[in-house]
Amino acid sequence: MLPDGTVVMASADATELLLIHRRIGLIGVVPFDGAEAHCLAVLRDGGRDLLWVADPGFKHAVSGGRVRERLQDGRLVLLDFEGRVVRRIANPYRDVTQPFRPTAIAVEDPSLGARSPVWVADGYGSNSVLRLSAEGDVLFRLDGAAGKPFDCPHGIAVSIGAHGGEVVIADRANFRLVVLDGTGAVTRVLIHPLFTAPSSLAYWRSGLLVTDLDEGLYYVEGGAVVPLVAGDGEQGPGWPNRVTDAGVEPPLLLGSAPRAAHGLGVDAADGIAYLSEWCLDGRLLEVRLETMHP
């Protein structure tokens, strides 16, 4: 999200980043030379907006009714809004045989602009959470919490304030949220029967919004988990897509309930959440939070 409420999201084929204003529509396009813009983080640096992109290095597409995969190395890329590369971070592990396929990135201290460290969830690679310097050096690494290794740490959110910092990880295949303090120490693990695949995170009010790939959108505050948007419940062959005689095809998304709630952005000023769906062709849903959780 940009400060004026503009949504930044990847096109369905991941060749462009789209700038969408809710009152105007498409207002700009940023070229993207990568496999997949899986997570985006906007920052302000020296009077200009920049964009961190977590690119896991692969993208599913359909050709002739068959799902095919475009594969390259995972990376983090810092872009300006003309599509020019400001910085590129390849595999940061000392042992580069460890796969690096980042699924999420969050800026630790926005006041530092492009000099800020970043927190990265390597959910499709080595199942690690990393704190990196702006240049890509590993400052901290965590591979699990509460005696259990991470299993697809997919989303990450960071809040740094006067009373210290907080990092929250959506540990998707372990059905939990893991909370760290600013030093990386585990302070809390939240497991809830509603969690089936927590995927992306965003702060709102005094709590946290969580997309769940199977179930929709939750609001989490303290230990309470409040359902805000329910998924459509469809789990047929080929989910989240559909299988026909012609092969795999995009789903028929006829209602407003999400089929597979994946990405998340919040316009806090207007109280609107934007959910992107994980499926062929994709879809962006607008959720008015004030009507869901007044």
Backbone torsions as a table, in degrees:
resi	resn	phi	psi	omega
1	MET	NA	137.0	170.6
2	LEU	-91.9	159.2	-176.3
3	PRO	-57.3	-26.9	-178.9
4	ASP	-86.6	8.3	178.6
5	GLY	91.2	4.3	177.3
6	THR	-72.3	132.5	177.3
7	VAL	-89.0	134.4	173.0
8	VAL	-111.6	122.9	-178.0
9	MET	-148.2	161.1	179.3
10	ALA	-80.8	147.5	171.4
11	SER	-69.7	165.4	-175.9
12	ALA	-60.6	-32.5	179.9
13	ASP	-95.7	3.7	175.1
14	ALA	63.1	22.1	176.9
15	THR	-92.8	-10.6	-178.9
16	GLU	-144.2	156.1	169.1
17	LEU	-107.0	130.0	-174.2
18	LEU	-101.4	136.8	174.5
19	LEU	-105.3	115.6	-173.6
20	ILE	-123.6	121.3	175.2
21	HIS	-99.8	131.9	-171.4
22	ARG	-63.9	-25.2	-179.0
23	ARG	-95.5	-16.8	-174.3
24	ILE	-114.5	-38.6	-174.5
25	GLY	107.5	-149.9	-178.3
26	LEU	-68.1	122.2	-178.2
27	ILE	-118.6	-6.0	-179.8
28	GLY	-174.4	161.6	179.0
29	VAL	-136.5	133.4	177.7
30	VAL	-112.7	122.3	177.7
31	PRO	-62.5	143.5	179.0
32	PHE	-137.1	120.7	-179.9
33	ASP	-105.5	80.7	-179.5
34	GLY	-157.8	-175.0	179.8
35	ALA	-86.9	-45.0	-174.4
36	GLU	-157.5	124.5	172.9
37	ALA	-87.7	84.0	-170.0
38	HIS	-78.0	-34.8	177.7
39	CYS	-146.9	141.6	-178.0
40	LEU	-123.7	143.0	176.2
41	ALA	-137.0	118.9	-177.8
42	VAL	-89.2	141.0	173.8
43	LEU	-140.6	160.9	179.0
44	ARG	-109.8	128.2	-176.8
45	ASP	-142.2	115.8	176.3
46	GLY	57.1	37.9	177.3
47	GLY	85.5	4.6	178.4
48	ARG	-130.3	152.7	175.9
49	ASP	-87.3	136.1	175.0
50	LEU	-125.5	168.0	-171.8
51	LEU	-141.6	116.9	170.3
52	TRP	-82.2	136.8	177.0
53	VAL	-122.5	126.1	171.1
54	ALA	-93.2	112.7	-176.9
55	ASP	-114.3	106.8	-178.5
56	PRO	-72.1	-10.8	173.5
57	GLY	93.8	7.2	174.3
58	PHE	-146.0	154.4	-177.1
59	LYS	-146.3	131.3	175.8
60	HIS	-87.4	138.7	175.2
61	ALA	-144.0	162.9	-179.6
62	VAL	-112.2	132.2	175.5
63	SER	-137.9	122.1	-179.9
64	GLY	62.6	31.1	179.0
65	GLY	80.2	2.4	179.5
66	ARG	-114.3	141.1	177.3
67	VAL	-79.4	126.6	178.1
68	ARG	-122.7	156.9	-174.6
69	GLU	-119.2	127.4	172.0
70	ARG	-91.9	122.9	-169.9
71	LEU	-126.0	132.7	171.6
72	GLN	-152.2	-176.1	-179.7
73	ASP	-70.6	143.5	173.4
74	GLY	-73.4	157.3	-176.3
75	ARG	-168.7	166.5	168.1
76	LEU	-112.9	138.4	-179.0
77	VAL	-133.3	132.6	173.8
78	LEU	-103.6	119.7	-175.8
79	LEU	-116.9	154.5	163.1
80	ASP	-92.4	178.6	-173.2
81	PHE	-87.1	13.4	166.4
82	GLU	-102.1	-1.0	-178.6
83	GLY	88.9	4.4	179.7
84	ARG	-77.9	138.8	-179.0
85	VAL	-80.4	120.3	176.1
86	VAL	-89.7	-37.7	-178.6
87	ARG	-155.9	146.6	177.6
88	ARG	-133.4	130.8	178.2
89	ILE	-118.7	115.4	176.1
90	ALA	-87.8	-161.6	-177.2
91	ASN	-52.8	115.6	-176.1
92	PRO	-88.6	-6.3	-176.3
93	TYR	-69.7	143.5	176.7
94	ARG	-61.2	-40.4	173.8
95	ASP	-93.5	98.7	-172.8
96	VAL	-74.9	-0.6	171.7
97	THR	-75.7	-14.5	173.4
98	GLN	-72.7	128.6	-177.3
99	PRO	-69.9	143.2	176.6
100	PHE	-122.9	107.0	179.9
101	ARG	-135.8	79.0	-171.3
102	PRO	-68.6	139.3	179.2
103	THR	-108.3	-19.3	-178.2
104	ALA	-153.9	151.7	177.0
105	ILE	-143.5	142.7	177.3
106	ALA	-139.5	138.5	179.6
107	VAL	-81.5	128.7	-176.2
108	GLU	-70.9	-50.1	-174.5
109	ASP	-133.0	93.6	-177.1
110	PRO	-57.0	-25.0	-178.7
111	SER	-66.1	-18.4	179.7
112	LEU	-88.8	-3.8	-179.9
113	GLY	59.5	-135.3	-177.1
114	ALA	-71.7	-7.4	177.3
115	ARG	-87.5	-5.3	-176.2
116	SER	-71.6	141.7	167.0
117	PRO	-61.2	159.7	178.2
118	VAL	-128.0	151.8	173.3
119	TRP	-106.0	135.7	-172.5
120	VAL	-131.0	132.8	172.0
121	ALA	-99.3	117.1	178.7
122	ASP	-96.1	68.7	-169.5
123	GLY	-76.9	-25.0	-179.1
124	TYR	-106.4	4.5	-179.1
125	GLY	-112.8	-100.9	-174.8
126	SER	-96.2	10.8	178.2
127	ASN	54.8	48.1	-179.4
128	SER	-125.7	159.1	169.6
129	VAL	-114.2	129.6	-173.8
130	LEU	-123.1	143.3	164.1
131	ARG	-108.6	119.6	-176.6
132	LEU	-114.7	147.5	168.2
133	SER	-67.7	167.5	179.7
134	ALA	-60.7	-23.7	-179.7
135	GLU	-91.2	-6.9	175.9
136	GLY	104.3	7.1	176.4
137	ASP	-76.5	139.4	179.7
138	VAL	-76.2	115.7	177.7
139	LEU	-95.8	-24.6	-176.6
140	PHE	-161.9	143.8	176.9
141	ARG	-140.7	138.1	176.8
142	LEU	-133.4	131.0	-176.4
143	ASP	-109.7	1.1	179.3
144	GLY	176.3	-178.6	-178.7
145	ALA	-155.9	149.3	176.5
146	ALA	54.4	40.5	175.7
147	GLY	75.6	10.5	-178.0
148	LYS	-129.9	128.2	176.9
149	PRO	-63.5	149.2	173.3
150	PHE	-61.3	146.3	176.9
151	ASP	-134.8	93.4	-173.2
152	CYS	64.3	66.8	169.3
153	PRO	-69.2	98.0	-163.5
154	HIS	-93.0	-40.6	-177.0
155	GLY	-122.0	158.4	179.2
156	ILE	-149.8	143.4	176.0
157	ALA	-137.7	142.5	-175.9
158	VAL	-130.4	136.1	175.1
159	SER	-134.4	118.6	178.2
160	ILE	-114.7	123.7	-178.2
161	GLY	-139.2	-170.3	-176.9
162	ALA	-64.6	-24.6	-177.1
163	HIS	-101.7	22.2	178.0
164	GLY	106.8	-168.7	-175.3
165	GLY	-118.5	164.0	176.7
166	GLU	-143.0	136.5	175.1
167	VAL	-126.1	128.6	179.6
168	VAL	-118.5	135.1	-176.6
169	ILE	-119.2	130.9	171.8
170	ALA	-89.8	99.8	-178.3
171	ASP	-89.5	85.0	-160.4
172	ARG	-61.0	-54.0	-174.4
173	ALA	-76.1	-7.1	170.9
174	ASN	-98.4	2.7	174.2
175	PHE	57.7	44.2	-174.4
176	ARG	-151.8	163.0	167.9
177	LEU	-109.2	138.1	178.7
178	VAL	-118.5	127.7	-177.0
179	VAL	-109.6	130.6	176.5
180	LEU	-115.8	158.3	167.8
181	ASP	-88.7	-177.3	-175.0
182	GLY	-65.5	-17.3	178.0
183	THR	-89.2	-8.8	-178.2
184	GLY	98.3	0.8	178.0
185	ALA	-75.0	137.0	179.0
186	VAL	-71.7	124.4	179.5
187	THR	-108.4	-23.2	-176.4
188	ARG	-163.9	146.9	172.3
189	VAL	-126.6	124.5	-177.9
190	LEU	-109.1	115.9	174.7
191	ILE	-117.2	131.7	-176.7
192	HIS	-141.2	142.3	-178.0
193	PRO	-61.7	-19.0	177.7
194	LEU	-76.7	-21.6	-177.7
195	PHE	-75.5	121.2	173.4
196	THR	-118.1	-29.7	178.2
197	ALA	-161.3	64.0	-179.7
198	PRO	-60.3	130.0	-166.7
199	SER	-121.6	-52.7	-177.4
200	SER	-131.7	156.3	-170.8
201	LEU	-133.8	147.9	172.9
202	ALA	-156.1	137.3	177.8
203	TYR	-74.1	141.7	172.9
204	TRP	-151.7	132.5	-174.2
205	ARG	52.7	-130.6	-178.9
206	SER	-101.6	15.5	-178.4
207	GLY	-132.1	-154.8	-171.9
208	LEU	-138.5	135.3	171.4
209	LEU	-92.3	140.9	-176.5
210	VAL	-135.0	122.5	169.5
211	THR	-84.8	142.3	175.9
212	ASP	-121.1	122.3	-172.1
213	LEU	-56.5	-33.4	-177.9
214	ASP	-93.8	-28.1	-164.4
215	GLU	-115.3	-21.7	179.4
216	GLY	125.5	-126.7	-174.5
217	LEU	-132.0	132.9	177.7
218	TYR	-119.9	155.9	168.5
219	TYR	-114.5	126.8	-176.4
220	VAL	-118.2	126.6	175.9
221	GLU	-142.1	122.6	-173.2
222	GLY	63.5	-127.9	176.6
223	GLY	-99.4	1.7	-176.8
224	ALA	-87.6	138.8	176.8
225	VAL	-122.4	116.2	-175.2
226	VAL	-111.2	118.1	175.5
227	PRO	-68.2	130.9	177.4
228	LEU	-108.3	-43.1	-179.7
229	VAL	-134.4	125.7	179.3
230	ALA	-90.1	143.2	173.8
231	GLY	-69.3	169.2	-175.3
232	ASP	-81.5	-5.0	174.4
233	GLY	78.3	0.0	-179.6
234	GLU	-76.1	125.7	179.4
235	GLN	-138.6	40.5	-176.1
236	GLY	-77.1	-177.9	178.5
237	PRO	-56.6	134.9	179.8
238	GLY	83.4	2.6	-177.3
239	TRP	-46.8	139.9	4.6
240	PRO	-85.3	4.1	177.9
241	ASN	-94.7	-161.0	177.5
242	ARG	-137.4	153.5	179.9
243	VAL	-111.1	126.0	177.7
244	THR	-122.9	-177.2	177.1
245	ASP	-62.2	-23.8	-179.9
246	ALA	-85.5	-6.2	-178.9
247	GLY	115.3	-150.4	-179.4
248	VAL	-83.0	131.3	-179.8
249	GLU	-134.0	161.3	175.9
250	PRO	-59.2	151.5	-179.9
251	PRO	-71.9	158.5	172.3
252	LEU	-91.3	101.1	-177.0
253	LEU	-99.0	93.4	-171.5
254	LEU	-95.7	-27.7	-177.8
255	GLY	-107.1	-171.7	-178.7
256	SER	-94.5	-5.6	178.4
257	ALA	-76.9	136.3	-178.2
258	PRO	-71.7	144.6	172.8
259	ARG	-83.6	-39.9	-178.5
260	ALA	-153.4	85.3	-177.5
261	ALA	-67.2	122.1	-169.6
262	HIS	-125.6	-76.5	-179.1
263	GLY	-84.2	165.4	-173.1
264	LEU	-153.4	135.6	171.1
265	GLY	-141.7	153.2	-176.1
266	VAL	-130.8	129.3	168.2
267	ASP	-97.5	92.8	-173.5
268	ALA	-65.1	-34.2	-177.4
269	ALA	-62.5	-40.7	-178.5
270	ASP	-98.3	-2.0	178.9
271	GLY	65.1	44.2	-177.7
272	ILE	-125.2	133.0	171.9
273	ALA	-106.1	144.8	177.2
274	TYR	-117.0	122.1	179.9
275	LEU	-108.7	127.5	171.8
276	SER	-100.7	142.9	-176.1
277	GLU	-101.4	142.7	178.6
278	TRP	-92.2	98.8	177.4
279	CYS	-170.2	166.5	175.8
280	LEU	-59.9	137.0	-175.6
281	ASP	74.8	-30.0	176.7
282	GLY	68.9	174.0	176.3
283	ARG	-163.6	147.0	176.6
284	LEU	-113.3	125.1	179.8
285	LEU	-110.1	139.4	176.3
286	GLU	-104.3	126.7	-178.8
287	VAL	-121.4	121.5	177.1
288	ARG	-84.6	106.0	-170.8
289	LEU	-68.4	-32.5	-177.1
290	GLU	-62.5	-32.3	179.3
291	THR	-79.9	-21.6	-179.2
292	MET	-87.5	-37.3	-175.8
293	HIS	-143.3	74.3	-174.4
294	PRO	-66.8	NA	NA
